[in-house]
Amino acid sequence: MKSAEHAELLVVDDNEMNRDMLSRRLTRAGYQVTIAEDGYQALNLVRDHQFDLVVLDVTMPGMSGFEVLQIIREKNEITALPVIMATAHDGSDDVVAGLKLGANDYVTKPIDYPALLARIHTQLQLRSLAQLKDEFLQIASHDLKNPLGNVLLSAYLVLESVKPGQTMTEDVYEMVGFIVQHSQEMKRIITDFLDFQAMKDGNLKLNVEPANLNDIASRVAEDNSSYAQSKNIGVGLAFDDQLPQIEVDPARIAQVLQNFVGNAIKFCAEGSTVLLRTMVEADCARVEVVDSGPGLSEADLAKVFIKYARLSNKPTGSETSSGLGLAICKQMIEAHGGSIGARSNPDRGATFWFSLPRVPAHSPAN
């Protein structure tokens, strides 16, 4: 859910004093507010802009709030764009009519502002939960379906090929490897989804301790060795021995590097090389993952750390992705007070990097 300072509300009321007063109160509460003087202006604004919630007056000349609501609901589901009706007749037919047409809630005039703020907060929370459900269903139906199908197929083949007491052949052993690989893909997708929600809600804790980035990078390279070998991709290391220990959450930094290295292998062709290197840079320790894949276009670079961004390059082994990994990486590094970025290499491939302060400027959020 958007926080109050980012949620965008549309206030629709033909009475200038009413809408200005309501706009000021909502702005003071931290919302971004747009006002409309009548139903026609409101519909044009809804058509051209994505609002998070509408506060809609019932009684307006020209086009009533009910007519506006009915048109809004033709293209916006009740969970996608909440509408709170403002009526001067509590308990009247206005309330029933509004709810039947798809209003999420209502307030009566004169408006009780604390009550309105509570109702707005509730509707934004419900909208966020609906979006969360939709995102999970999308991941379950698309990103998890294919690897799960591969796991079940491989498991069925193993079950059919090896009877109790028989020796496992090399072919069957490879099938078991496929089961492990695709199960790890599904685990990563689920973990990405849960981590992203935890970070968005401010519930992800960092367990900070002194650590050496060379050691973390070395372990990540080792963890990805089998994956790289399966695609005939080399993994090289170029570590700065003068790299100091810094205060980080080793598991979370490893998660960022795991994403960088895994992506490099995912998008590189057979026979390519992935390089992990570290260096001391001013007051920071810097880690880079350099690949020799297709590189990144300017359009890709502009959205590479945005959630669910789909880049132009395709995995060379038909691997799946949650679309959240790099967005999580950005939040993880920024939670440590560091910087993160990506660039295309002069010759070919791309470099993903992050730098962390040798002495934290502030304590990471716990």
Buried (B, 14 or more C-beta within 10 A) or exposed (E): BBEBEEBBBBBBBBBEEBBEBBBEBBEEBEBBBBBBBBBEBBBEBBEEEEBBBBBBBBBBEEBBBBBBBEBBBEEBEBBBBBBBBBBEEEEEEBBEBBEEBBBBBBBBBEBEBEEBBEBBBBBBEBBBEBEBEEBBEEBBEEBBEBBBEBBEBBBEBBEEEBEEEEEEEEEBEEBBEBBEBBBEBBEBBBBBBEBBBBBBEEEBEBEBEEBBBBBBBBBBBEBBEEBBEBBEBEBEEEBBEEBEBBBBBBEBBBBBBBBBBBBBBBBBEEEBBBBBBBBBEEEBBBBBBBBBBBBBEEEBBEEBBEBEBEBEBEEBBEBBBBBBBBBBBBBBBBBBBBBBBBEBBEEEBBBBBBBBBBEBEEEBEE
